Amino acid sequence: MARQETQFVCTACGTVSAKWAGQCPACGEWNTLVEEAVSAAPGGLKTPSGAGKRAGKAELVALNSQSAPPVRTEIGVAELDRVFGGGLVPASATLIGGDPGIGKSTLLLQVAARLARLGLSVVYVSGEEAAAQIQERARRLKVADSPVRLAAETDLRKVLSMLKSAQPDFVVIDSIQTMWSDSLEAAPGSVAQVRACAQELTRWTKKSGAALVMVGHVTKEGQIAGPRVVEHMVDTVFYFEGERGHQFRILRAVKNRFGPTDEIGIFEMHTYGLAPAREPSALFLSGGDGETGGAAVFAAMEGSRPVLAEVQALVAASGYGTPRRSVVGWDSNRLAMLLAVLEARCGLSLAGRDVYLTVAGGYRIGEPAGDLAAAAALLSSLSGGAGPGKAVFFGEVALSGAIRPVARTEARLKESERLGFETAYLPDGSVAAIDGLTLQPIRRLNDLVELVAPGSLT
């Protein structure tokens, strides 16, 4: 009779340990070891019956052999096709994570309905909702007439049996945390269940040639829940981002074996679901007149797409002993570094002031090129002036106060000129000229102080 044993698995890297520890011995993450039950036969592992008959050799393929590239299926939505790298790839597994209520199920139901209308065989499996609930949502989204086949099931064995008989071209599993395999004694949603179910579904996808999309829950830190090994199993990992208070949503690729890993798709939430944004590069501009000061437009890059976002800052006298530093949409450590450079290299007094900095529209700046725009917004608020009008800023600020060049300068400038901006503050020596745009090179942060907020700032 098999005896019950327990082991501890790291949810970050998948390392198995015999006992619990506060820190994972492999990846160094804290509080990631979770206990799971494992069944072992007495005396160790035994060879399964009939394994010798099924054993064979793995097939070898020469690297220089000619093979046709995968034939993609275009979804027909430009933002989705951009993130996927040109469309869906057969026999590919995709994992989409996002906060609860952000619109993952809505987006995938719309995609499934669109592909079904294009003639593909589509199956939508939900472990969280009944079929009647999905049908009701489809009626609200005006896609109820699409020939999508629904299944409300969590038993992995039944799901795989149904998929083998249905032979679909596109499958949605909503969500992988609700799937349950009877070959394991762990509870649904546990590390062992998520890993085993994802592996079985991915294996079926590779054999059948269907395109699979799995929805994954996220933790409070924003990472996909469950073992990180699931992200290694699949071909593509997307994160669906956005703020509940804003109508836009961002589909961001963090892993893609068939396309770029830094592309984003921007959508707007409407009455009838999600639709591609009409002007994605200008979606994060507040549209204000800029007369109050404390704002600067940053020309960012998301993959191959330039995006313009407004950085807003407020510098005020502190009413408490310790000044406050509040940041939304940017790295707080980077703000602390920028304030230190402004004090040490530019002679500004910010130690006794409250500093608030936010990025309009809920956009998140993840590249160092946003330093110059944040500095311009802080200087504009500190001086009380309106700052330069119709201007964009981008450049990395070094600890010495120098402005370092950034990549994709020409693309940023061309998009700024297209949207009607007249001046660009950028690192010195980046590009020669852009028609219709006045370039203002900045070598050191002191130069920006004199241009944006001239005079003595104390």
VOGU-3710 file (C-alpha; in Angstrom, 3 decimals, decimal comma):
1> marqetqfvc> 0,000/0,000/0,000  1,375/3,382/-0,954  2,281/5,671/1,894  1,589/9,370/2,001  4,505/11,769/1,994  4,729/15,521/1,826  7,127/17,773/0,030  7,571/21,509/-0,252  7,569/23,157/-3,666  8,722/26,703/-4,429
11> tacgtvsakw> 6,011/28,627/-6,266  8,626/30,892/-7,839  11,061/28,396/-9,382  9,498/24,973/-8,794  12,312/23,594/-6,622  11,269/20,644/-4,448  12,507/20,505/-0,834  12,095/17,842/1,818  11,295/20,352/4,562  9,947/23,859/4,862
21> agqcpacgew> 12,229/26,882/4,962  11,554/30,589/4,978  13,782/31,155/1,950  13,970/29,011/-1,171  17,470/27,476/-1,374  17,490/27,693/-5,188  16,111/31,120/-6,170  16,396/32,949/-2,826  12,756/34,090/-2,703  11,097/34,328/0,701
31> ntlveeavsa> 7,890/32,573/1,819  7,398/30,708/-1,474  7,620/27,091/-0,235  4,196/25,452/-0,031  3,394/21,959/1,162  1,834/19,366/-1,108  1,112/15,670/-0,724  2,934/13,121/-2,853  2,240/9,426/-3,116  5,241/7,091/-3,307
41> apgglktpsg> 5,361/3,298/-3,614  7,229/1,468/-0,841  10,816/0,781/-1,766  11,069/3,634/-4,228  9,904/4,072/-7,791  8,883/1,081/-9,847  8,815/0,707/-13,594  5,212/0,933/-14,839  3,831/-2,207/-16,406  4,204/-2,233/-20,166
51> agkragkael> 6,730/0,598/-20,138  9,349/-1,511/-21,941  6,962/-2,203/-24,815  6,188/1,498/-25,252  9,796/2,625/-24,993  11,364/3,985/-28,174  13,884/6,451/-29,505  13,374/10,161/-29,780  13,263/11,504/-33,316  16,247/13,566/-34,446
61> valnsqsapp> 15,916/16,425/-36,939  18,856/18,190/-38,565  19,185/21,869/-37,735  19,862/22,769/-41,371  16,842/20,874/-42,696  14,208/22,934/-44,476  10,917/23,339/-42,646  7,995/25,571/-43,509  7,255/28,408/-41,055  4,014/28,066/-39,082
71> vrteigvael> 0,936/29,339/-40,869  -0,593/32,006/-38,664  -4,290/32,720/-38,365  -4,962/36,442/-38,279  -7,562/37,379/-35,693  -8,505/40,516/-37,591  -7,984/42,848/-34,623  -4,850/44,896/-35,220  -3,974/45,266/-31,526  -4,243/41,521/-30,897
81> drvfggglvp> -2,347/40,521/-34,027  0,432/42,946/-33,058  0,884/41,367/-29,611  0,700/37,805/-30,932  3,341/38,671/-33,520  1,107/38,439/-36,591  -1,687/36,120/-35,507  -2,344/32,787/-33,799  0,160/29,974/-34,313  -1,169/26,381/-34,509
91> asatliggdp> -0,073/24,030/-31,720  0,799/26,966/-29,460  -0,058/27,447/-25,790  -0,708/30,945/-24,423  -1,112/32,019/-20,790  -2,953/35,269/-19,998  -2,896/36,727/-16,480  -4,564/39,768/-14,994  -6,381/41,181/-11,995  -9,934/39,981/-11,252
101> gigkstlllq> -12,536/41,880/-13,256  -10,008/43,457/-15,608  -11,688/41,919/-18,680  -9,798/38,696/-19,463  -12,925/36,593/-19,978  -14,591/39,372/-21,951  -11,639/39,718/-24,316  -11,281/35,979/-24,864  -14,996/35,503/-25,469  -14,867/38,224/-28,113
111> vaarlarlgl> -11,804/36,596/-29,699  -13,463/33,168/-29,656  -16,610/34,563/-31,258  -14,628/36,349/-33,967  -12,591/33,244/-34,836  -15,746/31,119/-34,913  -17,325/33,533/-37,398  -14,187/33,174/-39,542  -14,876/29,439/-39,840  -12,636/28,000/-37,107
121> svvyvsgeea> -13,843/25,336/-34,705  -13,787/27,024/-31,278  -14,325/25,560/-27,800  -14,630/27,710/-24,672  -14,136/25,788/-21,400  -15,009/27,595/-18,182  -14,368/26,260/-14,706  -15,703/29,379/-12,999  -19,016/30,075/-14,739  -21,978/28,040/-15,901
131> aaqiqerarr> -22,801/27,875/-19,590  -25,858/30,068/-19,021  -23,667/32,818/-17,538  -21,355/32,758/-20,552  -24,346/32,897/-22,896  -25,729/35,893/-21,021  -22,390/37,690/-21,306  -22,275/36,867/-25,007  -25,683/38,513/-25,435  -24,425/41,651/-23,690
141> lkvadspvrl> -21,389/41,693/-25,990  -23,582/41,158/-29,087  -21,731/37,941/-30,048  -24,364/35,374/-29,049  -24,899/34,325/-32,688  -21,337/33,002/-33,055  -20,969/29,188/-33,324  -18,778/28,846/-30,220  -19,170/25,577/-28,301  -19,224/25,952/-24,517
151> aaetdlrkvl> -18,306/23,603/-21,693  -18,552/24,201/-17,947  -16,205/21,599/-16,502  -13,247/21,366/-14,104  -12,352/17,660/-14,396  -9,247/17,543/-16,600  -9,930/13,963/-17,717  -13,389/14,910/-19,017  -12,061/18,091/-20,634  -9,324/16,230/-22,522
161> smlksaqpdf> -11,775/13,544/-23,636  -14,142/16,206/-24,931  -11,350/18,055/-26,765  -10,113/14,863/-28,445  -13,596/14,161/-29,791  -14,380/17,784/-30,759  -11,005/18,398/-32,507  -11,188/22,207/-32,254  -8,855/24,751/-33,849  -8,946/27,203/-30,926
171> vvidsiqtmw> -9,506/26,453/-27,223  -9,949/28,748/-24,223  -9,448/27,390/-20,686  -10,859/29,810/-18,104  -9,029/29,314/-15,829  -6,115/26,919/-15,297  -6,413/27,284/-11,490  -9,866/25,684/-11,578  -8,779/22,574/-13,477  -8,493/19,386/-11,403
181> sdsleaapgs> -6,800/16,061/-12,188  -7,888/12,913/-10,340  -4,375/11,484/-10,653  -3,264/13,832/-7,854  -4,621/14,101/-4,333  -3,859/17,821/-4,100  -6,688/20,336/-4,027  -7,645/22,345/-7,143  -5,521/25,472/-7,499  -2,561/23,992/-5,636
191> vaqvracaqe> 0,946/24,028/-7,074  0,827/20,363/-8,058  -2,586/20,593/-9,723  -1,781/23,758/-11,701  1,516/22,305/-12,901  0,045/18,923/-13,877  -3,037/20,337/-15,621  -0,997/22,892/-17,568  1,409/20,175/-18,662  -1,360/17,852/-19,851
201> ltrwtkksga> -3,155/20,615/-21,769  0,070/21,820/-23,366  0,960/18,261/-24,387  -2,473/17,821/-25,990  -2,035/21,142/-27,817  1,289/20,114/-29,344  -0,155/16,806/-30,563  -3,493/18,107/-31,850  -2,277/21,296/-33,545  -4,910/23,493/-31,891
211> alvmvghvtk> -4,149/26,940/-30,489  -4,699/27,001/-26,721  -5,226/30,041/-24,475  -5,274/29,546/-20,697  -6,362/32,186/-18,212  -4,247/32,453/-15,065  -5,102/34,138/-11,784  -2,589/36,609/-10,351  -1,288/37,185/-6,844  -1,479/40,473/-4,954
221> egqiagprvv> 1,980/41,300/-6,339  0,589/41,024/-9,885  2,365/37,768/-10,800  0,546/34,750/-12,233  -0,421/32,471/-9,348  1,043/28,992/-9,145  4,503/27,654/-9,988  6,656/29,685/-12,365  7,336/26,477/-14,271  3,951/26,946/-15,959
231> ehmvdtvfyf> 5,279/30,082/-17,662  8,192/27,994/-18,971  5,839/25,331/-20,348  3,784/27,634/-22,546  4,909/29,445/-25,682  3,454/32,851/-24,889  2,751/34,750/-21,669  0,567/37,870/-21,700  -0,454/40,187/-18,888  -3,745/42,079/-19,112
241> egerghqfri> -3,284/45,373/-17,286  -5,379/48,418/-16,520  -7,057/50,444/-13,821  -10,692/49,975/-12,929  -11,180/53,744/-12,910  -9,996/54,099/-16,518  -11,531/52,764/-19,700  -8,335/51,538/-21,324  -6,687/48,118/-20,987  -3,192/46,998/-22,022
251> lravknrfgp> -2,321/43,506/-23,228  1,429/43,185/-22,660  3,624/40,349/-23,963  6,350/39,236/-21,547  7,203/36,008/-23,370  6,586/35,057/-26,995  8,395/32,284/-28,845  6,803/33,366/-32,120  7,142/37,143/-31,924  8,487/40,157/-30,020
261> tdeigifemh> 8,402/40,094/-26,222  7,905/43,815/-25,614  4,818/44,631/-27,675  1,564/45,907/-26,222  -2,006/46,090/-27,443  -4,199/48,922/-26,184  -7,953/48,514/-25,853  -10,826/50,677/-24,659  -13,704/49,359/-22,582  -17,088/50,185/-24,097
271> tyglaparep> -20,675/49,142/-23,499  -20,289/46,142/-25,768  -16,907/44,968/-24,532  -13,342/45,797/-25,498  -12,376/47,541/-28,718  -8,980/48,610/-30,094  -8,002/52,131/-29,097  -8,543/54,696/-31,849  -5,350/56,670/-31,112  -3,161/54,414/-28,944
281> salflsggdg> -0,109/56,663/-28,856  -2,103/59,617/-27,482  -4,401/57,681/-25,150  -2,442/58,587/-22,011  -2,378/62,346/-22,568  -4,621/64,244/-20,184  -5,653/66,861/-22,743  -5,154/69,766/-20,325  -4,061/73,219/-21,397  -0,798/73,011/-19,421
291> etggaavfaa> -1,143/76,516/-17,959  -0,993/75,394/-14,339  2,471/73,833/-14,632  3,786/70,685/-13,048  3,321/68,537/-16,158  5,556/67,223/-18,932  4,903/64,845/-21,830  7,117/61,780/-22,086  7,723/60,078/-25,440  7,921/56,403/-24,433
301> megsrpvlae> 8,487/53,236/-26,448  6,464/50,044/-25,985  8,032/47,491/-28,280  7,947/49,014/-31,747  5,180/51,464/-30,812  5,818/55,007/-29,530  3,430/56,079/-26,770  3,101/59,584/-25,362  2,203/59,890/-21,679  1,873/62,893/-19,393
311> vqalvaasgy> 3,905/63,008/-16,189  2,367/65,218/-13,483  4,189/66,449/-10,397  3,352/68,544/-7,350  6,018/69,980/-5,039  4,630/71,624/-1,912  5,835/72,711/1,501  5,681/69,890/4,028  3,361/70,315/6,969  4,963/67,475/8,929
321> gtprrsvvgw> 8,411/66,639/10,164  9,049/64,042/7,475  8,265/65,043/3,862  6,059/62,716/1,884  7,077/61,013/-1,358  4,124/59,590/-3,289  4,537/57,954/-6,702  1,936/56,415/-9,038  3,001/54,817/-12,313  6,752/55,154/-11,772
331> dsnrlamlla> 9,491/53,572/-9,671  9,700/55,214/-6,241  13,407/54,389/-5,999  14,023/56,193/-9,271  12,195/59,271/-7,950  14,387/59,266/-4,845  17,498/59,106/-7,044  16,243/61,945/-9,252  15,517/64,169/-6,242  18,991/63,484/-4,894
341> vlearcglsl> 20,580/64,458/-8,229  18,536/67,674/-8,357  19,739/68,610/-4,890  23,395/67,564/-5,261  24,064/68,621/-8,874  21,614/71,481/-9,391  21,559/73,058/-5,930  17,781/72,771/-5,452  16,267/72,498/-1,999  13,783/69,601/-1,918
351> agrdvyltva> 14,544/67,971/1,429  11,751/69,779/3,281  9,071/69,536/0,612  6,358/66,997/-0,172  6,695/65,499/-3,632  3,823/63,838/-5,499  4,348/62,353/-8,953  1,888/60,464/-11,115  1,512/59,349/-14,711  -1,811/60,367/-16,272
361> ggyrigepag> -4,233/57,699/-17,394  -2,766/54,968/-15,209  0,159/54,366/-17,575  3,294/52,859/-15,999  6,741/54,032/-17,050  9,221/51,190/-17,040  12,189/52,615/-18,945  14,901/54,999/-17,705  14,122/57,396/-20,558  11,344/58,859/-18,412
371> dlaaaaalls> 13,837/60,568/-16,083  13,983/63,792/-18,095  10,196/64,152/-18,282  9,855/63,555/-14,529  12,571/66,155/-13,851  10,822/68,683/-16,116  7,499/68,148/-14,313  9,168/68,567/-10,901  10,963/71,741/-11,989  7,791/73,201/-13,477
381> slsggagpgk> 5,875/72,597/-10,263  8,699/73,930/-8,111  8,969/77,174/-10,079  5,215/77,691/-10,350  5,488/78,368/-14,071  3,602/76,727/-16,891  6,694/75,193/-18,483  7,289/74,767/-22,222  4,140/74,242/-24,258  3,750/71,624/-26,978
391> avffgevals> 6,975/69,908/-25,874  8,056/66,324/-25,237  10,896/65,076/-23,044  12,927/61,873/-22,936  16,370/60,988/-21,652  18,071/59,115/-18,832  19,555/61,090/-15,942  22,873/59,791/-14,611  24,037/60,239/-11,014  26,552/62,792/-12,270
401> gairpvarte> 23,735/64,923/-13,657  24,552/64,057/-17,272  21,742/63,180/-19,702  22,376/59,825/-21,304  21,016/58,910/-24,771  18,223/56,368/-25,193  17,180/53,979/-27,950  14,626/54,533/-30,735  14,987/58,313/-30,719  13,765/58,831/-34,269
411> arlkeserlg> 10,555/56,869/-33,730  9,756/58,913/-30,622  10,312/62,176/-32,464  8,275/61,250/-35,529  5,283/60,280/-33,405  5,595/63,507/-31,383  5,609/65,568/-34,571  2,606/63,651/-35,919  0,583/64,459/-32,797  1,281/68,176/-33,117
421> fetaylpdgs> 4,161/68,753/-30,700  6,613/71,462/-31,654  9,665/71,037/-29,384  11,571/67,999/-28,155  13,997/68,064/-25,211  16,361/65,138/-25,683  19,944/64,036/-24,972  22,620/65,857/-26,917  23,821/64,184/-30,108  20,832/61,871/-30,561
431> vaaidgltlq> 19,651/62,803/-34,091  20,394/65,494/-36,631  16,951/66,938/-37,451  13,262/66,127/-37,799  11,058/68,151/-40,127  8,446/70,171/-38,263  10,022/69,623/-34,841  12,451/71,873/-32,975  15,105/69,870/-31,148  16,523/71,163/-27,886
441> pirrlndlve> 19,558/69,047/-26,887  20,276/68,691/-23,165  23,749/67,694/-21,956  23,329/68,063/-18,196  20,433/68,437/-15,813  21,533/72,020/-15,093  20,683/72,885/-18,717  17,122/71,666/-18,184  16,810/73,820/-15,063  17,728/76,949/-17,020
451> lvapgslt> 15,392/76,105/-19,903  12,320/74,901/-18,002  12,572/76,906/-14,774  15,036/79,785/-15,261  16,139/81,781/-12,281  17,110/80,849/-8,768  15,109/77,973/-7,283  15,527/77,475/-3,576
//
